[in-house]
Amino acid sequence: MQIFTETERLILREILPEDEKGIFQLDSDPDVQQFLGNKPIKSIEEARQIIKFIRQQYIDNGIGRWAVIEKSSDNFIGWAGLKLIKEPVNNHCNYYDLGYRFIKPYWGQGFATEAATAALNYGFYDMKLNEVFAMTEEGNVNSKHVLQKIGLKFIETFEHESVRHSWYKIAARG
């Protein structure tokens, strides 16, 4: 098991097959999926396929979303991290996207901010990236707040899959 980084409260490590129950809890919740354009998953098998997809990104791209583990409980509480986006989105291609998703009982406790900050630091200091992008549905006020709080700058709104999104960017820190 590879641990990519840690914070005061969190371990950010590779997503493992044994995370299937946590992924299922996360991605089967309609509230979690509200601003993602996804339908909630309905089975552990779907969770396994998600894990397989993410683990393949580690092989293909050297990076993918990470499991977020709460140190105090050792619970899987969601995922966060960078992902290489190879298909065109908002006239960008082959860029690193910052993302995060948390199980509902862990909302509103600063975990998204903490994990996203750690992921950015990893991207800039370990991967030596020059810039990172993020996008969120226009109505996702909480995600917009996290992105702005950690230093991403709003660039524009755009249409993606027939839904208005906000586009954000942050450049490497000096």
KATA-V463645 format. One line per field, one symbol per residue. ss: DSSP state (~ for helix, > for strand, _ for the rest). burial: + if it has 9 or more other C-alpha atoms within 8 Angstrom, else -. A space follows every 50 residues. Layout:
ss=???
burial=???
This chain:
ss=__>>>>___>>>>>__~~~~~~~~~~~__~~~~__________~~~~~~~ ~~~~~~~~~~~____>>>>>____>>>>>>>>>>>___>__>__>>>>>> >>_~~~____~~~~~~~~~~~~~~~~____>>>>>>>___~~~~~~~~~_ __>>>>>>>>__>>>>>>>>>___
burial=--+-+++--+++++++--++++++++++++-++-+----++--+-+++-+ ++-++-++----+++++++++----++++++++++--+----++++++++ +++--++---++++++++++++++----+-++++++++-+---+-+++-+ -+++--++++---+++++++-+--
